[in-house]
Amino acid sequence: MTRVRGQMSGKVSFAPMKRLALLALLAVACKQETVITDTKPMDTRMPIAVRYVGAPELPVREQANDTAPILATYQNGEAVSVLAEKDEWAEVRTGDRAGWVRKADLTSAEEQQAAEDNPQPKFKVMPMPVSAPSARGEIYLEADVNSDGEVTAVRTLENTTGNMSLEIQNSAALKNAKFYPIVQNNERKKFKYYHRVTY
């Protein structure tokens, strides 16, 4: 067996290359990651009140105006911590930050309980109005609404206008409407909606 420059009997030894590869792998694995931290301080103020979202959706804005960027959106019935009030705006906590909402979109615990006990349908997309300046009378419609707020069927209960075309147009407009889901005891519910159009 003769040894010549790391060779044994004509075979090449890869031990130095293995060590080098292992060291390179170890260096890559031990490289520290750059940690980016948020430099904004966490808002730790104590709330002055707890209110509930009375609107179907509540956008939380960066500043107390309707054009400010939205930081978060709360859904109907969710509780929010109020940190301060300024005119028609309330400052609320959203995670570790604070933002602004319209006070008119907030309710008390009693009002929230009453709304949950007797929920009222609210349009997300209203039915398009059907114009008929010469028509007189009313069209009274009943809509079946599924648990997602979609209108699945429309029936005419009364049409005193005498205009069948007007009835069909109003039925189609209501069929294309969309509601916010009604939630009771954390469960979405189907419901009926009664729609009266007066001419």
C-alpha positions as CSV (number, residue, x, y, z in Angstrom):
1,M,0.0,0.0,0.0
2,T,1.6,3.2,-1.1
3,R,0.5,6.6,-0.1
4,V,0.8,9.5,-2.4
5,R,-0.8,12.9,-1.6
6,G,-3.9,11.6,0.2
7,Q,-4.3,8.6,-2.0
8,M,-4.4,5.0,-0.9
9,S,-3.9,2.3,-3.5
10,G,-5.3,4.4,-6.3
11,K,-8.4,5.5,-4.4
12,V,-9.0,9.3,-3.8
13,S,-9.7,10.4,-0.2
14,F,-12.6,12.9,0.2
15,A,-12.1,13.5,3.9
16,P,-10.7,17.1,3.6
17,M,-13.5,18.1,1.2
18,K,-16.2,16.6,3.6
19,R,-14.8,18.7,6.4
20,L,-14.8,21.8,4.3
21,A,-18.4,21.2,3.2
22,L,-19.5,20.5,6.8
23,L,-17.8,23.7,8.0
24,A,-19.6,25.7,5.3
25,L,-22.9,24.2,6.2
26,L,-22.3,24.9,9.9
27,A,-21.4,28.5,9.1
28,V,-24.6,29.0,7.1
29,A,-26.8,27.4,9.8
30,C,-25.3,29.5,12.6
31,K,-25.7,32.8,10.7
32,Q,-27.8,35.1,12.8
33,E,-31.1,36.3,11.3
34,T,-31.8,40.0,11.2
35,V,-34.7,40.7,13.5
36,I,-36.9,43.6,12.6
37,T,-38.8,45.1,15.5
38,D,-41.6,47.6,15.5
39,T,-40.3,50.8,17.0
40,K,-43.8,52.2,17.8
41,P,-44.6,51.9,21.5
42,M,-47.5,49.7,22.5
43,D,-50.6,51.6,23.6
44,T,-51.1,50.6,27.3
45,R,-53.7,53.2,28.3
46,M,-56.6,52.0,30.4
47,P,-60.0,52.1,28.5
48,I,-62.6,54.6,29.7
49,A,-65.4,52.3,28.5
50,V,-66.3,49.1,26.6
51,R,-68.7,49.5,23.7
52,Y,-70.1,47.2,21.1
53,V,-70.2,47.5,17.3
54,G,-73.7,48.5,16.4
55,A,-73.1,49.0,12.7
56,P,-72.8,46.0,10.4
57,E,-69.1,46.7,10.0
58,L,-66.8,49.2,11.9
59,P,-63.7,50.5,10.1
60,V,-61.0,51.6,12.5
61,R,-59.1,54.6,11.0
62,E,-55.7,55.9,11.6
63,Q,-57.0,59.4,12.3
64,A,-60.4,60.9,13.2
65,N,-61.6,61.5,9.7
66,D,-63.4,59.4,7.0
67,T,-60.6,59.5,4.5
68,A,-57.8,58.2,6.8
69,P,-56.4,54.8,6.1
70,I,-58.2,51.8,7.7
71,L,-56.2,49.9,10.3
72,A,-58.8,47.2,11.1
73,T,-62.4,46.4,10.7
74,Y,-64.7,45.0,13.4
75,Q,-68.0,43.2,12.9
76,N,-71.4,43.8,14.4
77,G,-71.6,42.8,18.0
78,E,-67.8,42.8,18.7
79,A,-66.6,44.5,21.9
80,V,-64.1,47.4,21.6
81,S,-62.2,49.2,24.3
82,V,-62.7,53.0,24.1
83,L,-59.6,55.0,25.1
84,A,-60.8,58.5,24.4
85,E,-63.6,60.5,22.8
86,K,-63.4,63.6,20.6
87,D,-66.5,65.2,19.1
88,E,-68.3,62.5,17.0
89,W,-65.2,60.2,17.1
90,A,-64.0,57.6,19.7
91,E,-60.5,56.3,19.9
92,V,-60.4,52.5,20.3
93,R,-57.8,49.9,20.9
94,T,-57.0,47.6,18.0
95,G,-54.4,45.0,19.1
96,D,-51.4,46.9,20.4
97,R,-52.4,50.1,18.6
98,A,-55.2,52.6,18.7
99,G,-57.4,54.0,16.0
100,W,-60.6,56.1,15.5
101,V,-64.2,55.1,14.9
102,R,-67.5,57.0,14.6
103,K,-69.2,57.1,18.0
104,A,-72.6,56.7,16.3
105,D,-71.5,53.2,15.2
106,L,-71.0,52.1,18.8
107,T,-73.7,50.8,21.3
108,S,-73.9,50.0,25.0
109,A,-74.1,46.5,26.4
110,E,-77.9,46.9,26.9
111,E,-78.4,48.1,23.3
112,Q,-76.2,45.2,22.0
113,Q,-78.2,42.7,24.0
114,A,-81.5,44.1,22.7
115,A,-80.2,43.9,19.1
116,E,-79.1,40.3,19.6
117,D,-82.4,39.3,21.1
118,N,-84.3,41.0,18.3
119,P,-82.0,41.4,15.3
120,Q,-83.0,43.7,12.4
121,P,-82.0,43.0,8.8
122,K,-79.5,45.5,7.4
123,F,-78.7,45.9,3.7
124,K,-75.1,45.4,2.5
125,V,-76.2,46.1,-1.0
126,M,-79.6,47.8,-1.3
127,P,-82.1,47.0,-4.0
128,M,-81.8,49.4,-6.9
129,P,-84.8,51.8,-7.0
130,V,-87.3,51.3,-9.8
131,S,-88.6,54.6,-11.1
132,A,-92.2,55.0,-12.4
133,P,-93.4,58.7,-12.0
134,S,-96.9,58.0,-13.3
135,A,-97.5,54.9,-11.1
136,R,-99.7,55.1,-8.0
137,G,-100.0,52.4,-5.3
138,E,-97.8,50.0,-3.4
139,I,-95.9,46.8,-4.1
140,Y,-95.4,44.6,-1.0
141,L,-92.7,41.8,-1.4
142,E,-91.5,39.0,0.8
143,A,-87.9,37.7,0.4
144,D,-86.3,34.6,1.7
145,V,-82.7,35.3,2.8
146,N,-80.2,32.6,3.5
147,S,-77.6,32.5,6.3
148,D,-75.0,34.3,4.1
149,G,-77.4,37.3,3.5
150,E,-78.3,36.3,-0.1
151,V,-81.9,36.6,-1.3
152,T,-82.9,33.2,-2.6
153,A,-86.6,33.9,-3.5
154,V,-89.0,36.8,-3.8
155,R,-92.8,36.6,-3.7
156,T,-95.3,39.4,-4.3
157,L,-97.8,39.7,-1.4
158,E,-99.6,42.8,-2.8
159,N,-99.5,45.0,-5.9
160,T,-102.0,47.9,-5.9
161,T,-100.2,49.7,-8.8
162,G,-101.8,47.5,-11.4
163,N,-98.5,47.4,-13.2
164,M,-97.1,43.9,-13.6
165,S,-93.9,45.2,-15.2
166,L,-93.2,47.3,-12.2
167,E,-93.8,44.3,-9.9
168,I,-91.3,42.2,-11.9
169,Q,-88.7,45.0,-11.8
170,N,-89.0,45.5,-8.1
171,S,-88.8,41.7,-7.5
172,A,-85.6,41.5,-9.5
173,A,-84.1,44.5,-7.7
174,L,-84.8,42.9,-4.3
175,K,-83.4,39.5,-5.6
176,N,-80.1,41.3,-6.4
177,A,-79.9,42.9,-2.9
178,K,-77.5,41.5,-0.3
179,F,-77.9,41.6,3.5
180,Y,-75.4,41.4,6.4
181,P,-75.9,38.0,8.0
182,I,-78.1,37.9,11.1
183,V,-76.2,36.2,13.9
184,Q,-77.8,34.9,17.1
185,N,-75.9,33.0,19.7
186,N,-72.9,32.9,17.4
187,E,-74.9,31.2,14.6
188,R,-76.0,32.7,11.3
189,K,-79.7,32.5,10.7
190,K,-82.0,32.5,7.7
191,F,-84.8,35.0,7.7
192,K,-87.6,36.6,5.8
193,Y,-87.5,40.2,4.8
194,Y,-90.6,42.3,3.9
195,H,-90.1,45.1,1.4
196,R,-92.7,47.8,0.7
197,V,-92.3,50.1,-2.3
198,T,-94.7,53.1,-2.5
199,Y,-95.4,55.0,-5.7
